[in-house]
């Protein structure tokens, strides 16, 4: 019975870390896309401002 409990604990621990890894990857992707979008927005704004002069 103890072996089953240890196996279940390890299974849920592995599942928990797999979910955290996927969530972390998604979060980093979203943050990277937001940063790239912000830089692109600023560059576009600067280029448009230059064109108006």
N, CA, C and O atoms as CSV, one atom per row, in Angstrom:
chain,resi,resn,atom,element,x,y,z
A,1,UNK,N,N,0.821,-1.196,0.000
A,1,UNK,CA,C,0.000,0.000,0.000
A,1,UNK,C,C,0.865,1.260,0.000
A,1,UNK,O,O,0.506,2.259,-0.623
A,2,UNK,N,N,1.998,1.217,0.694
A,2,UNK,CA,C,2.889,2.377,0.748
A,2,UNK,C,C,3.463,2.653,-0.642
A,2,UNK,O,O,3.620,3.810,-1.031
A,3,UNK,N,N,3.777,1.589,-1.390
A,3,UNK,CA,C,4.355,1.765,-2.721
A,3,UNK,C,C,3.379,2.469,-3.650
A,3,UNK,O,O,3.780,3.298,-4.466
A,4,UNK,N,N,2.097,2.139,-3.527
A,4,UNK,CA,C,1.077,2.782,-4.360
A,4,UNK,C,C,0.995,4.265,-4.020
A,4,UNK,O,O,0.866,5.099,-4.916
A,5,UNK,N,N,1.067,4.600,-2.744
A,5,UNK,CA,C,1.006,5.989,-2.320
A,5,UNK,C,C,2.201,6.774,-2.862
A,5,UNK,O,O,2.040,7.905,-3.322
A,6,UNK,N,N,3.383,6.189,-2.813
A,6,UNK,CA,C,4.581,6.846,-3.331
A,6,UNK,C,C,4.465,7.027,-4.837
A,6,UNK,O,O,4.839,8.073,-5.366
A,7,UNK,N,N,3.953,6.021,-5.528
A,7,UNK,CA,C,3.801,6.097,-6.977
A,7,UNK,C,C,2.802,7.191,-7.346
A,7,UNK,O,O,3.033,7.955,-8.283
A,8,UNK,N,N,1.709,7.267,-6.621
A,8,UNK,CA,C,0.714,8.308,-6.895
A,8,UNK,C,C,1.297,9.686,-6.614
A,8,UNK,O,O,1.061,10.622,-7.378
A,9,UNK,N,N,2.043,9.824,-5.547
A,9,UNK,CA,C,2.668,11.099,-5.221
A,9,UNK,C,C,3.634,11.541,-6.312
A,9,UNK,O,O,3.650,12.706,-6.709
A,10,UNK,N,N,4.434,10.603,-6.787
A,10,UNK,CA,C,5.384,10.940,-7.854
A,10,UNK,C,C,4.659,11.273,-9.148
A,10,UNK,O,O,5.077,12.164,-9.888
A,11,UNK,N,N,3.565,10.555,-9.425
A,11,UNK,CA,C,2.788,10.830,-10.632
A,11,UNK,C,C,2.219,12.245,-10.590
A,11,UNK,O,O,2.334,12.993,-11.561
A,12,UNK,N,N,1.608,12.610,-9.471
A,12,UNK,CA,C,1.011,13.942,-9.380
A,12,UNK,C,C,2.078,15.038,-9.346
A,12,UNK,O,O,1.845,16.143,-9.836
A,13,UNK,N,N,3.225,14.743,-8.781
A,13,UNK,CA,C,4.320,15.700,-8.792
A,13,UNK,C,C,4.803,15.936,-10.229
A,13,UNK,O,O,5.020,17.075,-10.642
A,14,UNK,N,N,4.966,14.850,-10.977
A,14,UNK,CA,C,5.393,14.975,-12.373
A,14,UNK,C,C,4.335,15.717,-13.188
A,14,UNK,O,O,4.671,16.547,-14.033
A,15,UNK,N,N,3.069,15.422,-12.941
A,15,UNK,CA,C,1.978,16.101,-13.643
A,15,UNK,C,C,1.982,17.594,-13.325
A,15,UNK,O,O,1.819,18.428,-14.216
A,16,UNK,N,N,2.168,17.918,-12.056
A,16,UNK,CA,C,2.212,19.316,-11.616
A,16,UNK,C,C,3.350,20.068,-12.305
A,16,UNK,O,O,3.151,21.175,-12.805
A,17,UNK,N,N,4.551,19.462,-12.332
A,17,UNK,CA,C,5.686,20.136,-12.957
A,17,UNK,C,C,5.515,20.235,-14.469
A,17,UNK,O,O,5.969,21.207,-15.072
A,18,UNK,N,N,4.869,19.250,-15.094
A,18,UNK,CA,C,4.609,19.332,-16.535
A,18,UNK,C,C,3.650,20.480,-16.834
A,18,UNK,O,O,3.850,21.221,-17.796
A,19,UNK,N,N,2.616,20.629,-16.018
A,19,UNK,CA,C,1.662,21.729,-16.208
A,19,UNK,C,C,2.365,23.065,-15.997
A,19,UNK,O,O,2.146,24.004,-16.762
A,20,UNK,N,N,3.209,23.162,-14.966
A,20,UNK,CA,C,3.952,24.407,-14.733
A,20,UNK,C,C,4.888,24.726,-15.892
A,20,UNK,O,O,5.036,25.888,-16.269
A,21,UNK,N,N,5.520,23.700,-16.458
A,21,UNK,CA,C,6.428,23.920,-17.573
A,21,UNK,C,C,5.672,24.461,-18.780
A,21,UNK,O,O,6.130,25.400,-19.430
A,22,UNK,N,N,4.516,23.874,-19.083
A,22,UNK,CA,C,3.715,24.342,-20.219
A,22,UNK,C,C,3.220,25.763,-19.960
A,22,UNK,O,O,3.280,26.612,-20.850
A,23,UNK,N,N,2.730,26.025,-18.747
A,23,UNK,CA,C,2.235,27.364,-18.419
A,23,UNK,C,C,3.369,28.382,-18.479
A,23,UNK,O,O,3.166,29.507,-18.936
A,24,UNK,N,N,4.542,28.006,-18.029
A,24,UNK,CA,C,5.684,28.908,-18.088
A,24,UNK,C,C,6.099,29.202,-19.519
A,24,UNK,O,O,6.443,30.338,-19.848
A,25,UNK,N,N,6.069,28.198,-20.358
A,25,UNK,CA,C,6.411,28.393,-21.769
A,25,UNK,C,C,5.412,29.332,-22.433
A,25,UNK,O,O,5.801,30.229,-23.180
A,26,UNK,N,N,4.121,29.125,-22.161
A,26,UNK,CA,C,3.095,29.991,-22.733
A,26,UNK,C,C,3.267,31.417,-22.223
A,26,UNK,O,O,3.164,32.369,-22.996
A,27,UNK,N,N,3.526,31.569,-20.934
A,27,UNK,CA,C,3.696,32.903,-20.356
A,27,UNK,C,C,4.908,33.616,-20.974
A,27,UNK,O,O,4.823,34.797,-21.310
A,28,UNK,N,N,6.020,32.914,-21.124
A,28,UNK,CA,C,7.205,33.528,-21.730
A,28,UNK,C,C,6.950,33.911,-23.183
A,28,UNK,O,O,7.419,34.949,-23.649
A,29,UNK,N,N,6.201,33.066,-23.898
A,29,UNK,CA,C,5.865,33.380,-25.288
A,29,UNK,C,C,5.012,34.637,-25.369
A,29,UNK,O,O,5.251,35.501,-26.213
A,30,UNK,N,N,4.017,34.740,-24.492
A,30,UNK,CA,C,3.147,35.917,-24.485
A,30,UNK,C,C,3.946,37.173,-24.135
A,30,UNK,O,O,3.762,38.217,-24.760
A,31,UNK,N,N,4.829,37.077,-23.141
A,31,UNK,CA,C,5.644,38.231,-22.749
A,31,UNK,C,C,6.576,38.638,-23.897
A,31,UNK,O,O,6.744,39.826,-24.169
A,32,UNK,N,N,7.177,37.657,-24.563
A,32,UNK,CA,C,8.074,37.965,-25.686
A,32,UNK,C,C,7.305,38.625,-26.825
A,32,UNK,O,O,7.790,39.587,-27.421
A,33,UNK,N,N,6.108,38.118,-27.135
A,33,UNK,CA,C,5.302,38.717,-28.203
A,33,UNK,C,C,4.886,40.136,-27.841
A,33,UNK,O,O,4.865,41.016,-28.701
A,34,UNK,N,N,4.554,40.363,-26.570
A,34,UNK,CA,C,4.173,41.706,-26.133
A,34,UNK,C,C,5.364,42.662,-26.261
A,34,UNK,O,O,5.200,43.806,-26.685
A,35,UNK,N,N,6.546,42.200,-25.900
A,35,UNK,CA,C,7.739,43.042,-26.009
A,35,UNK,C,C,8.047,43.364,-27.469
A,35,UNK,O,O,8.363,44.508,-27.795
A,36,UNK,N,N,7.959,42.375,-28.344
A,36,UNK,CA,C,8.205,42.601,-29.769
A,36,UNK,C,C,7.154,43.559,-30.330
A,36,UNK,O,O,7.482,44.444,-31.121
A,37,UNK,N,N,5.895,43.388,-29.927
A,37,UNK,CA,C,4.839,44.283,-30.380
A,37,UNK,C,C,5.058,45.711,-29.917
A,37,UNK,O,O,4.829,46.655,-30.673
A,38,UNK,N,N,5.501,45.873,-28.681
A,38,UNK,CA,C,5.752,47.221,-28.157
A,38,UNK,C,C,6.899,47.889,-28.914
A,38,UNK,O,O,6.818,49.070,-29.252
A,39,UNK,N,N,7.958,47.139,-29.179
A,39,UNK,CA,C,9.094,47.703,-29.926
A,39,UNK,C,C,8.656,48.059,-31.346
A,39,UNK,O,O,9.016,49.119,-31.857
A,40,UNK,N,N,7.889,47.185,-31.980
A,40,UNK,CA,C,7.411,47.466,-33.342
A,40,UNK,C,C,6.516,48.702,-33.347
A,40,UNK,O,O,6.591,49.518,-34.266
A,41,UNK,N,N,5.667,48.844,-32.322
A,41,UNK,CA,C,4.792,50.004,-32.226
A,41,UNK,C,C,5.612,51.287,-32.086
A,41,UNK,O,O,5.328,52.282,-32.752
A,42,UNK,N,N,6.625,51.262,-31.223
A,42,UNK,CA,C,7.458,52.448,-31.029
A,42,UNK,C,C,8.239,52.800,-32.292
A,42,UNK,O,O,8.355,53.974,-32.643
A,43,UNK,N,N,8.773,51.793,-32.972
A,43,UNK,CA,C,9.515,52.047,-34.204
A,43,UNK,C,C,8.585,52.621,-35.266
A,43,UNK,O,O,8.947,53.571,-35.961
A,44,UNK,N,N,7.391,52.053,-35.397
A,44,UNK,CA,C,6.432,52.561,-36.385
A,44,UNK,C,C,6.039,53.995,-36.059
A,44,UNK,O,O,5.910,54.830,-36.953
A,45,UNK,N,N,5.849,54.275,-34.773
A,45,UNK,CA,C,5.486,55.647,-34.371
A,45,UNK,C,C,6.607,56.629,-34.712
A,45,UNK,O,O,6.349,57.737,-35.182
A,46,UNK,N,N,7.839,56.218,-34.472
A,46,UNK,CA,C,8.974,57.086,-34.798
A,46,UNK,C,C,9.082,57.311,-36.299
A,46,UNK,O,O,9.333,58.431,-36.743
A,47,UNK,N,N,8.894,56.256,-37.081
A,47,UNK,CA,C,8.985,56.397,-38.537
A,47,UNK,C,C,7.866,57.257,-39.078
A,47,UNK,O,O,8.084,58.039,-40.002
A,48,UNK,N,N,6.661,57.131,-38.519
A,48,UNK,CA,C,5.548,57.970,-38.967
A,48,UNK,C,C,5.781,59.430,-38.582
A,48,UNK,O,O,5.434,60.338,-39.337
A,49,UNK,N,N,6.357,59.645,-37.429
A,49,UNK,CA,C,6.630,61.018,-36.984
A,49,UNK,C,C,7.688,61.653,-37.884
A,49,UNK,O,O,7.619,62.849,-38.166
A,50,UNK,N,N,8.658,60.873,-38.333
A,50,UNK,CA,C,9.680,61.403,-39.247
A,50,UNK,C,C,9.081,61.777,-40.591
A,50,UNK,O,O,9.471,62.774,-41.199
A,51,UNK,N,N,8.139,60.977,-41.048
A,51,UNK,CA,C,7.525,61.237,-42.345
A,51,UNK,C,C,6.692,62.507,-42.363
A,51,UNK,O,O,6.517,63.112,-43.421
A,52,UNK,N,N,6.179,62.919,-41.221
A,52,UNK,CA,C,5.326,64.113,-41.155
A,52,UNK,C,C,6.130,65.406,-41.193
A,52,UNK,O,O,5.592,66.464,-41.516
A,53,UNK,N,N,7.420,65.324,-40.864
A,53,UNK,CA,C,8.222,66.555,-40.785
A,53,UNK,C,C,8.475,67.173,-42.130
A,53,UNK,O,O,9.133,68.209,-42.219
